Amino acid sequence: MTATSPLLSLPGAVAADAPDEGVAAHYGDPLREQRRLAEGRGFVDLSNRGVVRVSGPDRLSWLHSLTTQHLTDLKPGDATVTLVLSPHGHIEHAMYVVDDGEALWAHVEPGTAPALVTFLDRMRFLLRVEVEDLTDAYAVVFEPRTEPTGDDGVVVRRTAEGRELFLPRERLAEYGASHADPAGVWAYEALRVAAYRPRVGNETDHRTIVHELGWIDTAVHLNKGCYRGQETVARVQNLGRPPRRLVFLHLDGTEEKLPVHGAPVELDGRQIGFVTSSARHHELGTIALALVKRNTAVDAVLTADGVPASQEVVVPA
């Protein structure tokens, strides 16, 4: 397990619970921290996430053949998301990647880098690739800005939301001391939920497939060669009918409790799904993501852990 972040020593820091233990949940005012991130200010300590580096001249074609995304033409500095599926097409890992021209860098869910590296090492065969778990050496920091950093030794992954820094871990304390407006993972997660972005371990279980989460549009390339789990992806894409679908829930703001991960989602007293993530948003109030049965009416009023909730469609029924 990654060591506790030195940024937990910043004023007001309150430690997060699983799956984000080791970093701050907030620094005293989660809603204000959200607003600052939405305005393009501050940073989020994501140093609990795993960091994997794949080097060697065959790295892109090799990962292209193993994962869901088209990677052979990935240009230095370009960011994408690629998934590792089981042989039956169930989601095992999400890799948030960028190539720096010499190696591909990826950050993954906390605690999952060793299993991912073990799998990738088994698949190297005679190809010219090297796989390293650099979680102990590098920390991920999110900034809601896109301008260049100008920092030596920092790999940057730019996205529509901002930029993610692969920062040498020994520089993390210095970074926190020299940057204003830290935000905790509660703020980061609230913005993630509001943007419908799935997370492995929250929105997934042992049988989740890409179509259920809407990842088919952003993390899967449908016109590439074979990869593990492709048969399931192709079958569902051609025939339709994934068994479940991700929905966004607006929860009744009069209730104080926040539904926990795994809490039942019900329709007319019958369970039709479960809560995957929930948060308090600075503008939307209490919100959640949930997996429900595909044929659940999109206009049905549901209850999440007993709290009335209206739906927004993420994955069409």
C-alpha positions in Angstrom: 0.0 0.0 0.0 1.2 3.5 -0.8 2.5 5.5 2.1 0.3 8.3 3.6 0.7 11.5 1.6 2.8 14.2 3.1 0.0 16.6 2.0 -2.1 15.3 4.8 0.0 17.7 7.0 -1.5 20.7 5.2 -3.8 22.9 7.3 -7.3 21.5 7.7 -6.6 18.2 6.0 -9.0 15.3 6.9 -8.0 11.8 5.7 -10.1 10.0 3.2 -11.6 6.5 3.7 -11.3 3.6 1.3 -10.8 3.4 -1.6 -8.9 6.7 -1.3 -7.1 6.3 2.0 -3.7 7.9 2.2 -4.8 11.3 0.8 -7.1 14.1 2.0 -10.9 13.8 1.7 -11.1 17.6 2.2 -9.2 20.5 3.7 -12.1 21.9 5.8 -14.6 23.1 3.2 -15.4 20.5 0.5 -18.0 22.6 -1.4 -15.7 25.6 -1.6 -13.0 23.3 -2.8 -15.3 22.1 -5.6 -16.1 25.6 -6.7 -12.4 26.5 -6.9 -11.7 23.4 -9.1 -14.7 24.3 -11.3 -13.2 27.8 -11.7 -9.8 26.3 -12.7 -8.0 26.9 -9.4 -6.3 24.6 -6.9 -5.0 21.1 -7.2 -6.0 17.6 -5.9 -3.6 15.1 -4.3 -4.1 11.8 -6.1 -0.9 10.3 -4.9 -2.7 7.1 -3.7 -3.2 6.1 -7.3 -0.9 3.5 -8.8 1.6 4.5 -11.5 2.8 2.0 -14.2 5.4 2.8 -16.9 5.8 0.7 -20.0 9.0 1.3 -22.1 10.6 -0.3 -25.1 10.1 0.1 -28.9 7.2 -2.4 -29.1 5.2 -0.8 -26.2 2.4 0.8 -28.2 1.7 -2.1 -30.7 1.9 -4.6 -27.7 -0.6 -2.7 -25.6 -2.7 -2.1 -28.6 -3.0 -5.9 -28.9 -3.9 -6.4 -25.3 -6.3 -3.6 -24.4 -9.4 -1.9 -25.8 -8.0 1.3 -27.3 -6.2 2.0 -30.6 -2.7 2.8 -29.4 -0.3 2.1 -32.3 -0.6 5.7 -33.6 -0.6 7.4 -30.1 1.5 10.6 -30.4 3.7 11.9 -27.6 1.6 14.0 -25.3 -1.7 12.6 -26.4 -3.9 11.2 -23.6 -6.4 8.4 -23.7 -8.1 5.7 -21.6 -7.7 2.0 -22.3 -9.2 -1.0 -20.5 -7.9 -4.4 -19.7 -10.8 -6.9 -20.0 -11.1 -10.5 -18.8 -11.4 -13.2 -21.4 -15.2 -12.9 -21.0 -15.2 -9.1 -21.5 -15.5 -8.0 -17.9 -13.6 -4.8 -17.0 -10.5 -5.5 -14.9 -8.4 -2.4 -15.2 -8.7 1.2 -16.5 -5.4 2.7 -17.6 -5.3 6.5 -17.9 -2.3 6.8 -20.3 0.0 9.2 -22.0 3.2 8.5 -24.0 6.2 10.8 -23.6 8.0 9.5 -26.7 10.1 7.0 -24.8 7.6 5.3 -22.5 3.9 5.1 -21.9 2.8 6.2 -18.4 -0.5 5.2 -16.8 -2.2 5.8 -13.6 -4.6 3.2 -12.2 -6.9 2.7 -9.2 -5.2 2.6 -5.8 -3.7 -0.8 -4.9 -4.2 -2.3 -8.4 -0.8 -1.6 -10.0 0.8 -4.8 -8.8 -1.9 -7.0 -10.3 -1.8 -5.1 -13.6 2.0 -5.3 -13.8 1.9 -9.0 -13.0 -0.6 -9.6 -15.9 1.3 -7.4 -18.3 4.6 -9.2 -17.4 3.0 -12.5 -18.2 2.1 -11.3 -21.7 5.5 -9.9 -22.8 6.8 -13.0 -24.4 9.8 -12.0 -26.7 8.6 -8.5 -27.3 10.9 -5.5 -26.6 9.0 -4.0 -23.7 9.6 -3.4 -20.0 6.9 -2.9 -17.4 7.5 -1.2 -14.1 5.4 -0.4 -11.0 6.5 3.1 -10.2 3.9 3.9 -7.5 6.6 4.3 -4.8 8.6 6.7 -7.0 5.9 8.9 -8.6 2.7 10.6 -7.4 -0.3 11.8 -9.4 -1.5 15.3 -8.9 -4.5 16.8 -10.7 -4.7 20.5 -11.7 -7.8 22.0 -13.4 -5.6 23.9 -15.8 -4.2 23.1 -19.3 -1.2 25.5 -19.7 2.3 23.9 -19.8 4.0 23.3 -16.5 7.6 24.1 -17.5 8.8 21.7 -14.8 11.6 19.3 -15.6 11.1 15.7 -14.7 7.3 15.9 -14.7 5.2 13.9 -17.2 1.9 15.6 -18.0 -1.3 14.0 -19.1 -3.7 16.6 -20.4 -7.5 16.0 -20.6 -10.6 18.1 -21.1 -10.8 18.5 -17.3 -7.3 19.7 -16.8 -3.9 18.1 -16.4 -2.5 15.2 -14.4 1.1 15.4 -13.3 3.3 12.3 -12.8 5.4 14.0 -10.1 8.5 12.5 -8.5 7.2 11.5 -5.1 10.1 13.2 -3.2 8.8 16.5 -4.7 5.3 16.1 -3.4 5.7 17.9 -0.1 7.5 20.8 -1.9 4.7 20.9 -4.4 2.0 21.2 -1.7 3.9 23.9 0.1 4.3 26.0 -3.1 0.8 25.7 -4.5 -2.4 27.3 -3.2 -5.9 26.1 -2.8 -5.7 22.3 -2.2 -8.9 20.4 -2.8 -9.6 16.9 -1.4 -10.9 13.8 -3.2 -14.5 14.6 -2.1 -14.5 17.6 -4.3 -12.8 15.7 -7.2 -15.2 12.8 -6.9 -18.3 15.1 -6.9 -17.1 16.7 -10.2 -16.4 13.2 -11.5 -19.9 12.0 -10.6 -21.5 15.1 -12.1 -19.6 14.4 -15.4 -20.9 10.8 -15.5 -17.3 9.5 -15.5 -17.1 5.8 -14.3 -14.4 4.5 -12.0 -13.2 0.9 -11.7 -14.2 -0.5 -8.3 -17.0 2.0 -7.9 -19.1 1.6 -11.1 -17.8 -1.9 -11.7 -18.2 -5.3 -10.2 -17.0 -8.7 -11.3 -19.4 -8.8 -14.3 -19.5 -5.2 -15.6 -19.0 -4.8 -19.4 -18.0 -1.6 -21.2 -21.5 -1.0 -22.7 -23.1 -0.7 -19.3 -21.0 2.3 -18.3 -20.9 4.2 -21.6 -17.1 3.5 -21.9 -17.7 2.1 -25.4 -17.6 5.7 -26.6 -14.3 6.9 -24.9 -12.2 3.8 -24.0 -12.9 1.3 -26.7 -11.9 1.3 -30.4 -14.4 -0.7 -32.5 -12.3 -1.0 -35.6 -9.0 -2.6 -34.4 -7.5 -6.0 -34.2 -8.3 -8.7 -31.6 -7.7 -8.2 -27.9 -8.7 -10.1 -24.8 -12.5 -9.8 -24.2 -13.2 -8.4 -27.7 -15.7 -11.1 -28.5 -18.1 -9.9 -25.8 -17.6 -6.3 -26.9 -18.4 -7.1 -30.5 -21.4 -9.3 -29.7 -23.1 -6.7 -27.5 -22.2 -3.9 -29.9 -23.8 -5.8 -32.8 -26.8 -7.3 -31.0 -27.4 -4.7 -28.3 -29.0 -5.5 -25.0 -26.4 -5.0 -22.2 -28.0 -6.3 -19.0 -27.6 -3.1 -17.0 -27.1 0.6 -17.7 -25.5 3.5 -15.8 -27.8 6.2 -14.6 -27.2 9.6 -13.0 -29.5 10.3 -10.0 -30.7 13.6 -8.5 -31.5 12.7 -4.9 -34.1 14.4 -2.7 -32.2 17.1 -0.9 -34.3 17.0 2.2 -32.6 13.8 3.3 -29.4 14.1 5.3 -27.9 10.8 4.5 -25.7 10.1 1.5 -26.3 6.7 -0.1 -23.2 4.5 0.2 -21.6 2.4 -2.5 -23.7 -0.8 -3.0 -26.9 0.7 -1.4 -30.0 -0.7 -3.1 -31.8 1.2 -5.9 -35.5 0.3 -5.9 -38.6 0.9 -8.1 -42.0 0.3 -6.4 -40.3 -1.5 -3.5 -38.4 -3.9 -5.8 -34.6 -3.7 -6.1 -33.5 -3.0 -9.7 -29.9 -1.9 -9.1 -27.4 -0.4 -6.7 -25.6 2.9 -6.0 -22.1 3.0 -7.3 -20.9 6.5 -6.3 -22.6 9.4 -4.5 -21.5 13.0 -3.6 -22.7 16.4 -2.5 -22.3 18.8 -5.4 -21.8 22.5 -4.9 -24.6 23.3 -7.5 -26.6 20.1 -8.0 -26.9 19.0 -4.4 -26.9 15.3 -3.5 -26.2 13.3 -6.6 -25.2 9.7 -7.4 -24.4 7.2 -10.1 -26.1 3.8 -10.1 -26.3 0.6 -12.2 -29.8 -0.4 -12.9 -31.5 -3.1 -15.0 -31.5 -2.1 -18.6 -35.3 -2.1 -19.0 -36.0 0.3 -16.1 -38.1 3.1 -17.5 -36.0 6.2 -18.0 -38.7 8.5 -16.5 -39.3 6.3 -13.4 -38.8 7.9 -10.0 -36.5 5.5 -8.0 -35.3 5.3 -4.5 -31.6 5.1 -3.6 -31.1 3.7 -0.1 -34.6 4.9 0.6 -34.0 8.4 -0.8 -36.3 9.5 -3.7 -34.3 10.0 -6.9 -35.0 11.2 -10.4 -32.9 9.9 -13.3 -30.8 11.4 -16.1 -29.9 9.0 -18.9 -26.2 8.1 -19.2 -26.5 4.9 -21.2 -29.6 4.7 -23.3 -32.1 1.9 -22.4 
